[in-house]
Amino acid sequence: MRRTGFLALATVPLVLALAPAAASGPALTVSAPTAGSVHPSGSTTLVTWHNGTGREVDMWLVHGTGVRVAQLAAKVSAAASGEKAAVLPDVREDKGYAIELVARDGGERGRSPSFTVSKAAQGPPSHRRPALPPRPTGCLTLPVCPGGSGAR
């Protein structure tokens, strides 16, 4: 009897050693934007991630130690990996920005490497927003012209 009990106890560590290891590492990882990259304020940047939570996530722009600056997207896909073009808001030019993904229940978080936000790019005229035309003045905008006659 003793030998049987001893053999049974001796095989337990062997069975545990052969069992597949549990997945390690963070449940949410953000791989882009990359460390040290520079992105103009107001520009579009590609955000890529891996999501091991199986839950939808919210996307935030954070600065420094994690101070949330702006929410970039809500209820992003629960797929195992994804990408999204996000528009960076008009923020102060500085280093130390990152993209943070947060599971909808607030449990798991993933953060991109730190990047820099620069001043808004001016670019060639074809890439700038068109200027608004000047506001019309005079009789065309008034129901009655200053001289007493109606605008026609």
ROSE-4610 file (N, C-alpha, C; in Angstrom, 1 decimal, always signed):
// ROSE-4610
residu = [M/M/M/R/R/R/R/R/R/T/T/T/G/G/G/F/F/F/L/L/L/A/A/A/L/L/L/A/A/A/T/T/T/V/V/V/P/P/P/L/L/L/V/V/V/L/L/L/A/A/A/L/L/L/A/A/A/P/P/P/A/A/A/A/A/A/A/A/A/S/S/S/G/G/G/P/P/P/A/A/A/L/L/L/T/T/T/V/V/V/S/S/S/A/A/A/P/P/P/T/T/T/A/A/A/G/G/G/S/S/S/V/V/V/H/H/H/P/P/P/S/S/S/G/G/G/S/S/S/T/T/T/T/T/T/L/L/L/V/V/V/T/T/T/W/W/W/H/H/H/N/N/N/G/G/G/T/T/T/G/G/G/R/R/R/E/E/E/V/V/V/D/D/D/M/M/M/W/W/W/L/L/L/V/V/V/H/H/H/G/G/G/T/T/T/G/G/G/V/V/V/R/R/R/V/V/V/A/A/A/Q/Q/Q/L/L/L/A/A/A/A/A/A/K/K/K/V/V/V/S/S/S/A/A/A/A/A/A/A/A/A/S/S/S/G/G/G/E/E/E/K/K/K/A/A/A/A/A/A/V/V/V/L/L/L/P/P/P/D/D/D/V/V/V/R/R/R/E/E/E/D/D/D/K/K/K/G/G/G/Y/Y/Y/A/A/A/I/I/I/E/E/E/L/L/L/V/V/V/A/A/A/R/R/R/D/D/D/G/G/G/G/G/G/E/E/E/R/R/R/G/G/G/R/R/R/S/S/S/P/P/P/S/S/S/F/F/F/T/T/T/V/V/V/S/S/S/K/K/K/A/A/A/A/A/A/Q/Q/Q/G/G/G/P/P/P/P/P/P/S/S/S/H/H/H/R/R/R/R/R/R/P/P/P/A/A/A/L/L/L/P/P/P/P/P/P/R/R/R/P/P/P/T/T/T/G/G/G/C/C/C/L/L/L/T/T/T/L/L/L/P/P/P/V/V/V/C/C/C/P/P/P/G/G/G/G/G/G/S/S/S/G/G/G/A/A/A/R/R/R]
num = [1/1/1/2/2/2/3/3/3/4/4/4/5/5/5/6/6/6/7/7/7/8/8/8/9/9/9/10/10/10/11/11/11/12/12/12/13/13/13/14/14/14/15/15/15/16/16/16/17/17/17/18/18/18/19/19/19/20/20/20/21/21/21/22/22/22/23/23/23/24/24/24/25/25/25/26/26/26/27/27/27/28/28/28/29/29/29/30/30/30/31/31/31/32/32/32/33/33/33/34/34/34/35/35/35/36/36/36/37/37/37/38/38/38/39/39/39/40/40/40/41/41/41/42/42/42/43/43/43/44/44/44/45/45/45/46/46/46/47/47/47/48/48/48/49/49/49/50/50/50/51/51/51/52/52/52/53/53/53/54/54/54/55/55/55/56/56/56/57/57/57/58/58/58/59/59/59/60/60/60/61/61/61/62/62/62/63/63/63/64/64/64/65/65/65/66/66/66/67/67/67/68/68/68/69/69/69/70/70/70/71/71/71/72/72/72/73/73/73/74/74/74/75/75/75/76/76/76/77/77/77/78/78/78/79/79/79/80/80/80/81/81/81/82/82/82/83/83/83/84/84/84/85/85/85/86/86/86/87/87/87/88/88/88/89/89/89/90/90/90/91/91/91/92/92/92/93/93/93/94/94/94/95/95/95/96/96/96/97/97/97/98/98/98/99/99/99/100/100/100/101/101/101/102/102/102/103/103/103/104/104/104/105/105/105/106/106/106/107/107/107/108/108/108/109/109/109/110/110/110/111/111/111/112/112/112/113/113/113/114/114/114/115/115/115/116/116/116/117/117/117/118/118/118/119/119/119/120/120/120/121/121/121/122/122/122/123/123/123/124/124/124/125/125/125/126/126/126/127/127/127/128/128/128/129/129/129/130/130/130/131/131/131/132/132/132/133/133/133/134/134/134/135/135/135/136/136/136/137/137/137/138/138/138/139/139/139/140/140/140/141/141/141/142/142/142/143/143/143/144/144/144/145/145/145/146/146/146/147/147/147/148/148/148/149/149/149/150/150/150/151/151/151/152/152/152]
x = [+0.8/+0.0/+0.8/+1.9/+2.7/+3.3/+3.8/+4.4/+3.4/+2.2/+1.2/+0.9/+0.8/+0.6/+1.7/+2.9/+4.1/+4.2/+3.9/+3.9/+2.8/+1.7/+0.6/+1.0/+1.6/+2.0/+3.2/+4.1/+5.2/+4.8/+3.7/+3.3/+2.5/+2.0/+1.3/+2.1/+3.4/+4.2/+4.5/+4.6/+4.9/+3.7/+2.5/+1.3/+1.2/+1.4/+1.3/+2.3/+3.5/+4.6/+4.3/+3.5/+3.2/+2.0/+1.2/+0.0/+0.4/-0.4/-0.1/-0.1/+0.9/+1.0/-0.1/-0.6/-1.6/-1.0/-1.8/-1.3/-0.8/+0.4/+0.9/+1.0/+1.2/+1.3/+0.0/+0.0/-1.2/-2.3/-3.5/-4.7/-4.9/-4.4/-4.6/-3.2/-2.8/-1.5/-1.8/-1.1/-1.2/+0.1/+0.2/+1.5/+1.8/+0.8/+1.0/+0.0/+0.5/+1.7/+2.9/+4.1/+5.3/+6.0/+7.0/+7.7/+8.5/+8.5/+9.3/+8.7/+7.6/+7.0/+6.4/+6.3/+5.8/+4.5/+3.4/+2.2/+1.6/+1.3/+0.8/-0.6/-0.8/-2.1/-3.2/-4.3/-5.4/-5.2/-4.1/-3.9/-4.5/-4.5/-5.1/-3.9/-4.0/-2.9/-3.5/-2.8/-3.3/-2.9/-3.9/-3.8/-4.0/-3.1/-3.2/-3.1/-3.8/-3.8/-4.1/-3.8/-4.3/-5.1/-6.3/-7.3/-7.6/-7.0/-7.3/-8.4/-9.2/-10.2/-11.6/-11.7/-13.0/-14.1/-13.8/-14.7/-14.4/-15.4/-15.2/-14.4/-13.6/-12.7/-13.0/-12.7/-12.7/-11.3/-11.1/-9.8/-9.6/-8.5/-8.3/-6.9/-6.8/-5.5/-5.1/-3.9/-3.5/-2.1/-1.8/-0.6/+0.1/+1.4/+2.2/+2.0/+1.6/+1.4/+0.0/-0.7/-2.0/-3.2/-2.9/-4.0/-4.8/-6.1/-6.9/-7.1/-6.7/-6.9/-8.2/-8.5/-9.7/-10.0/-11.3/-11.7/-11.7/-11.0/-10.9/-11.9/-12.4/-13.4/-14.0/-15.3/-16.0/-16.5/-16.5/-17.1/-16.4/-15.1/-14.3/-14.4/-14.2/-14.4/-13.8/-14.5/-14.0/-13.1/-12.8/-12.0/-10.6/-9.9/-8.6/-7.6/-7.7/-6.7/-7.5/-7.0/-7.7/-6.8/-7.4/-6.8/-7.8/-7.5/-8.5/-7.7/-8.2/-7.6/-8.3/-7.5/-8.0/-7.5/-8.3/-7.9/-7.5/-6.2/-5.7/-6.4/-6.9/-7.5/-6.4/-6.8/-5.9/-5.4/-4.2/-3.7/-2.3/-1.8/-0.6/+0.6/+1.5/+2.6/+3.5/+3.8/+4.6/+4.9/+5.9/+6.2/+5.4/+5.4/+4.7/+3.3/+2.8/+1.4/+1.4/+0.2/+0.1/-1.4/-1.7/-3.0/-3.3/-4.4/-4.8/-6.1/-6.1/-7.3/-7.8/-9.1/-9.6/-10.8/-10.8/-12.0/-13.2/-14.4/-15.6/-15.9/-15.5/-15.8/-14.7/-13.7/-12.6/-11.6/-11.6/-10.7/-9.3/-9.2/-7.9/-7.6/-6.3/-5.9/-4.6/-4.5/-3.3/-2.9/-1.6/-1.1/+0.0/-0.1/+0.9/+2.2/+3.3/+4.5/+4.3/+5.2/+5.1/+5.4/+4.7/+4.9/+4.8/+5.2/+5.1/+4.0/+3.3/+2.3/+2.9/+3.0/+3.6/+2.5/+2.9/+1.9/+1.2/+0.0/-0.7/+0.1/+0.1/+0.8/+0.1/+0.9/+0.3/+0.1/+1.0/+0.9/+0.6/+0.6/+0.2/-1.2/-1.5/-2.9/-4.0/-3.7/-4.7/-5.1/-4.3/-4.5/-5.1/-5.1/-5.7/-7.2/-7.8/-9.3/-9.4/-10.4/-10.6/-11.1/-10.6/-11.1/-12.5/-13.3/-14.6/-14.7/-15.6/-15.7/-16.1/-15.7/-16.0/-17.5/-17.9/-19.4/-19.9/-21.0/-21.5/-22.0/-21.8/-22.3/-23.1/-23.8/-24.6/-26.0/-26.6/-28.1/-28.4/-27.6/-27.9/-28.3/-27.8/-28.1/-29.1/-29.5/-30.5/-31.9/-33.0/-34.3/-34.6/-34.1/-34.3/-33.0/-32.6/-31.4/-31.4/-30.3/-30.3/-30.9/-31.0/-31.6/-33.1/-33.7/-35.2/-35.8/-35.1/-35.7/-35.4/-36.2/-36.1/-35.0/-34.3/-33.3/-34.0/-33.6/-34.2/-33.1]
y = [-1.2/+0.0/+1.3/+1.2/+2.4/+2.7/+1.8/+2.0/+2.6/+2.2/+2.7/+4.2/+4.5/+5.9/+6.8/+6.3/+7.0/+7.3/+6.3/+6.5/+7.5/+7.4/+8.3/+9.8/+10.0/+11.3/+11.8/+10.9/+11.2/+11.6/+11.1/+11.4/+12.8/+13.3/+14.6/+15.7/+15.9/+17.0/+16.8/+15.6/+15.3/+15.7/+15.4/+15.7/+17.2/+17.9/+19.4/+20.0/+19.5/+20.0/+19.9/+18.8/+18.6/+19.4/+19.9/+20.7/+22.0/+22.4/+23.7/+24.8/+25.7/+26.9/+27.9/+28.6/+29.6/+30.8/+31.4/+32.6/+33.6/+34.2/+35.2/+36.5/+37.6/+38.9/+39.7/+40.9/+41.8/+41.4/+41.6/+41.2/+42.3/+43.5/+44.6/+45.1/+45.1/+45.8/+46.7/+47.8/+48.8/+48.8/+48.5/+48.4/+49.6/+50.4/+51.7/+52.7/+53.9/+54.5/+54.0/+54.1/+53.6/+54.6/+54.1/+54.9/+56.0/+57.2/+58.3/+58.9/+58.4/+58.9/+60.3/+61.1/+62.5/+62.6/+63.1/+63.2/+64.7/+65.3/+66.7/+66.7/+67.7/+67.9/+68.1/+67.4/+67.5/+66.5/+65.7/+64.8/+63.4/+62.5/+61.2/+60.3/+59.4/+58.4/+57.1/+56.1/+54.7/+54.1/+53.5/+52.8/+51.3/+50.5/+49.0/+48.4/+47.3/+46.7/+45.2/+44.5/+43.1/+43.1/+42.5/+42.5/+41.1/+40.7/+39.3/+39.3/+40.4/+40.4/+39.9/+39.9/+39.5/+40.6/+41.7/+42.8/+44.0/+44.8/+46.1/+47.0/+47.9/+48.8/+50.2/+51.2/+52.6/+53.1/+54.1/+54.6/+56.0/+56.3/+57.6/+58.1/+59.4/+60.0/+60.4/+60.0/+60.3/+61.0/+61.7/+62.5/+62.2/+62.2/+62.0/+60.7/+60.7/+59.5/+58.8/+59.3/+58.7/+59.6/+60.9/+61.9/+61.8/+61.5/+61.5/+62.8/+63.0/+64.3/+64.3/+63.2/+63.2/+61.7/+61.4/+60.1/+60.2/+59.2/+59.1/+58.2/+57.2/+56.3/+55.5/+55.2/+54.4/+53.1/+52.0/+50.7/+50.2/+50.3/+49.7/+48.2/+47.5/+46.1/+45.2/+44.1/+43.1/+42.1/+42.2/+41.3/+41.1/+40.0/+39.7/+40.8/+41.3/+42.4/+43.4/+44.6/+45.6/+46.8/+47.6/+48.9/+49.9/+51.2/+52.3/+53.5/+54.3/+55.6/+56.6/+57.3/+58.2/+59.6/+60.6/+62.0/+62.5/+63.0/+63.6/+65.0/+65.3/+66.6/+67.7/+68.9/+70.1/+70.2/+69.7/+69.7/+70.4/+70.6/+71.3/+70.5/+71.1/+70.5/+70.0/+68.6/+68.1/+66.6/+66.2/+64.7/+64.1/+62.7/+62.0/+61.7/+61.8/+61.4/+59.9/+59.2/+57.8/+57.5/+56.4/+56.0/+54.9/+55.0/+54.0/+53.3/+52.0/+51.2/+50.7/+50.8/+50.4/+49.5/+48.3/+47.4/+48.2/+47.9/+48.6/+48.5/+47.5/+47.3/+48.0/+48.6/+49.3/+48.4/+47.1/+46.2/+46.2/+45.8/+45.8/+47.0/+47.4/+48.6/+48.2/+48.9/+48.7/+50.1/+50.4/+51.7/+51.6/+52.5/+52.6/+53.1/+52.9/+53.6/+55.1/+55.9/+57.3/+57.9/+58.9/+59.6/+61.1/+61.9/+63.4/+63.9/+64.9/+65.7/+67.0/+67.3/+68.6/+69.5/+70.7/+71.7/+71.2/+71.7/+71.2/+71.5/+70.5/+70.7/+71.7/+72.5/+73.5/+72.9/+72.1/+71.4/+72.3/+71.8/+72.5/+73.0/+74.1/+74.6/+73.6/+72.6/+71.6/+70.7/+70.7/+69.9/+70.7/+72.0/+72.8/+73.0/+73.3/+73.6/+74.9/+74.9/+76.2/+77.3/+78.5/+79.6/+79.9/+80.4/+80.8/+82.1/+82.3/+83.5/+84.7/+85.9/+87.0/+87.1/+87.6/+87.8/+89.0/+88.8/+89.9/+91.1/+92.3/+93.5/+94.3/+95.3/+96.3/+95.8/+96.3/+96.1/+94.7/+93.9/+92.5/+91.7/+92.1/+91.3/+92.0/+93.2/+93.9/+93.9/+93.7/+93.7/+95.1/+96.2/+97.5/+98.2/+98.9/+99.6/+100.9/+101.3/+102.5/+103.7/+103.8/+105.0/+104.9/+103.8/+103.8/+102.9/+102.5/+101.6/+100.1/+99.2/+97.8/+97.2/+96.2/+95.5/+94.6/+94.7/+94.0/+93.3]
z = [+0.0/+0.0/+0.0/+0.8/+0.8/-0.5/-1.2/-2.5/-3.5/-3.5/-4.4/-4.1/-2.8/-2.4/-2.8/-2.6/-3.0/-4.5/-5.3/-6.7/-7.2/-6.6/-7.0/-6.6/-5.5/-5.1/-6.0/-6.4/-7.2/-8.7/-9.2/-10.5/-10.6/-9.6/-9.6/-10.1/-9.6/-10.2/-11.7/-12.1/-13.5/-14.4/-14.0/-14.7/-14.8/-13.7/-13.7/-14.5/-14.6/-15.4/-16.9/-17.3/-18.7/-19.2/-18.2/-18.6/-19.3/-20.2/-20.9/-19.9/-20.1/-19.2/-19.6/-18.5/-18.7/-19.5/-20.3/-21.0/-20.1/-20.4/-19.5/-20.3/-19.5/-20.2/-20.0/-20.3/-20.2/-21.1/-20.7/-21.5/-22.6/-22.4/-23.4/-23.7/-25.0/-25.4/-26.6/-26.5/-27.7/-28.3/-29.6/-30.3/-31.2/-31.5/-32.2/-31.7/-31.6/-32.1/-31.4/-32.1/-31.5/-30.7/-29.9/-29.0/-29.7/-29.2/-29.8/-31.1/-31.6/-32.8/-32.5/-33.6/-33.5/-34.3/-33.7/-34.4/-34.3/-35.4/-35.3/-34.6/-33.8/-33.2/-34.3/-34.2/-35.2/-36.3/-36.3/-37.4/-37.0/-38.0/-37.8/-37.6/-36.6/-36.3/-36.2/-36.6/-36.6/-35.2/-34.6/-33.3/-33.5/-33.1/-33.2/-31.9/-31.6/-30.3/-30.4/-29.3/-29.1/-27.8/-27.9/-26.8/-26.4/-25.2/-24.7/-23.7/-23.6/-22.6/-23.1/-24.4/-25.0/-24.8/-24.3/-24.1/-24.9/-25.2/-25.9/-25.0/-25.7/-25.0/-25.4/-24.5/-24.8/-25.0/-25.9/-26.3/-25.8/-25.1/-24.5/-24.9/-25.1/-25.2/-23.7/-23.3/-21.9/-22.0/-20.9/-20.9/-19.5/-19.6/-18.3/-17.7/-16.4/-15.6/-15.9/-16.8/-17.2/-17.0/-17.0/-16.9/-18.2/-18.2/-19.4/-20.0/-21.3/-21.9/-22.7/-23.5/-24.3/-24.7/-24.8/-25.2/-26.8/-27.3/-28.8/-29.4/-28.7/-29.2/-28.1/-28.2/-27.2/-27.8/-27.0/-27.4/-28.7/-28.7/-29.8/-29.7/-30.8/-31.0/-29.9/-29.6/-28.6/-29.3/-30.6/-31.3/-30.7/-30.9/-30.3/-30.8/-31.9/-32.3/-33.2/-33.3/-34.1/-34.4/-35.2/-35.5/-35.8/-35.5/-35.7/-36.0/-37.0/-37.2/-36.2/-35.4/-34.4/-34.7/-34.6/-34.8/-33.4/-33.4/-32.1/-32.0/-30.8/-30.6/-30.6/-30.6/-30.5/-29.0/-28.8/-27.4/-27.4/-26.2/-26.1/-26.6/-27.3/-27.9/-26.7/-26.7/-25.6/-25.9/-25.1/-25.1/-24.0/-24.0/-22.9/-23.1/-24.4/-24.6/-24.9/-24.7/-25.0/-25.3/-25.9/-26.2/-25.1/-24.4/-23.4/-23.8/-23.8/-24.0/-22.7/-22.4/-21.1/-21.4/-20.8/-20.9/-20.4/-20.9/-20.6/-19.1/-18.4/-17.0/-16.2/-16.8/-16.1/-15.5/-15.8/-15.2/-15.8/-17.1/-17.7/-18.5/-18.6/-19.3/-20.1/-21.2/-22.0/-22.5/-22.5/-22.9/-24.0/-24.9/-26.0/-25.4/-26.2/-25.8/-25.9/-25.2/-25.2/-26.5/-27.0/-28.2/-28.0/-29.0/-28.9/-29.8/-29.3/-30.1/-30.4/-31.7/-32.2/-32.6/-33.0/-33.4/-34.7/-34.9/-36.1/-37.4/-38.3/-39.5/-40.4/-41.1/-42.0/-43.4/-43.9/-45.2/-46.3/-47.5/-48.7/-48.7/-49.4/-49.4/-49.7/-50.5/-50.8/-49.6/-48.6/-47.4/-46.2/-46.4/-45.3/-45.5/-44.4/-44.5/-45.2/-46.1/-46.9/-45.9/-46.2/-45.4/-45.7/-44.7/-44.9/-45.7/-46.6/-47.3/-46.4/-46.7/-45.8/-45.7/-44.6/-44.3/-45.1/-45.8/-46.6/-45.7/-46.2/-45.5/-46.3/-45.7/-46.5/-46.6/-47.7/-47.9/-48.1/-48.6/-48.9/-47.7/-46.5/-45.3/-44.4/-44.8/-44.0/-44.7/-43.9/-44.6/-45.2/-44.6/-45.1/-45.1/-46.3/-46.4/-45.5/-45.1/-44.2/-44.9/-46.2/-46.9/-46.9/-46.4/-46.3/-47.3/-48.4/-49.4/-49.0/-49.3/-49.0/-49.9/-49.4/-50.2/-51.3/-52.5/-53.6/-54.4]
